């Protein structure tokens, strides 16, 4: 694949939202986990609520992703808050990215991983952290797993191309101590969804996509 040509599309946008399949309002919840961050960008941005009490809605504009951006990588970290009164699982689905031209941005060009689960506070149900499992191949920071394929394209341990339908990325035991229906600032867990794209030559094409994170009942995991 020859990627040495001038591109007209030089940015990529990703919308992140949440959904909850709940048995009751108290059982399962997903929200913002705090302020998202972006590094290595030229002209990019990431917007989302800093409050763990708000729904998860994040818009990522990676900015310049051609070689005009001389940074090695553009990295975005999105904290996601989760609460449950039962064992849970978190899945993710992808919509809106499908370029027929293989030289345009593909799902495989956007690294995606999940890591760094931590308790919100003293109303979090404390179990061993090893009981919260990030599923391979997503259990990594994609900005740290960059390799160059034989065709010159950048690849990652995991990317958006590893998402097929509703793909489970995390599961574990109960997250809240209490059964109360309200979101608190100290009654769940937070993990990081991590995205990365390496500036390189891309052809023009579809430049946006939507990721939806969903929390639902998971495998029976004792605390």
ABEGO torsion letter per residue (X at the ends): XBABBBBABABBBBBBBBBBBBABAAABBBBBAEBBBBBGBBGBBBBBBABAABBBBBBBBAEBABAABABABBBBBBBBBBBBABBBBBBBBBBGBBBABAABBBAAABBBBBBGBBBAEAABBBBBAAABBBBOAABBBAAAABBBBAAGBBBBABBAAABBEBBBABBEBBABABABABBBAAABBBBBBBBBBBBBBBBBEBABBBBBBBBBBBBBBBX
